[in-house]
Amino acid sequence: MKQLPGAIPSPNIWHHTATYELENRAADPDGRLWTAMGARADWTGRTVLDLGCGTGYHLPAFAETAGRVIGVEPHAGLAKLAARRLRTRQVANAEVRQGTAQQIPLPDASVDVVHARWAYFFGRGCEPGLVELDRVVRRGGVALVIDNDGSRSTFGRWFRRGYPQLDAPEETERFWSVRGWTLDRVDMGWRFASRADLEAVVRIEFAGEVADQVLAEHQGLEVDYAVNLWSKTF
């Protein structure tokens, strides 16, 4: 499948699309992250950009109250699946475009709310995308960036073990805070329908040895999973 230059391949959804759908279904089972996002931005009747929308899992939820929803995704195959989701669900006020965070295919000052979930990973390196947000977000608009919180929770501990090469959590927090972003810590959680689903998702998130270790030490169908919700008003 083709993707645009400059896009950083995702190790999970790009190669394990069906399993990632299970992950989306398991995430935020009690709606805590959606509640936190709603407290920072009201997208009722407004234009929403879902940046790095993947297969478009979140587009219908935004479209329920937004005036217009635009999903932007660098991977052509995923963008096609997102468009098919909208057709299947008959979501008339949403569309999908292929594009990157560095070159968002939208005019200046055309968006009220931006949602970027796992798209601006860990801050450092995403500066060109932040410049684009300055261009496309209208005055008074809000951007929401969701990222893993490696400083706490069971998943955070797994994450530090699986990706020791990444910046320390405090360094990532410093990146966002010095640029004027506000942090909300959210205990999102995972809740799976079966142990097989949980194990499949863990194995697309972590290399074999780490996945084996965390699965051996964790029982049940739920995982406490903390995320950082970063927000900024333009």
Secondary structure, 3 states (H helix, E strand, C coil): CCECCCCCCCCCCCCCHHHHHHHHHHECCCCHHHHHHHHHCCCCCCEEEEECCCCCCCHHHHHCCCCEEEEEECEHHHHHHHHHHHHHHCCCCEEEEECCCCCCCCCCCCEEEEEEECCCCCCCCCHHHHHHHHHHEEEEEEEEEEEECCCCCHHHHHHHHHCCCCCCHHHHHHHHHCCCCEEEEEECCEECCCHHHHHHHHHHHCCHHHHHHHHHHCCCCEECCEEEEEEEEC
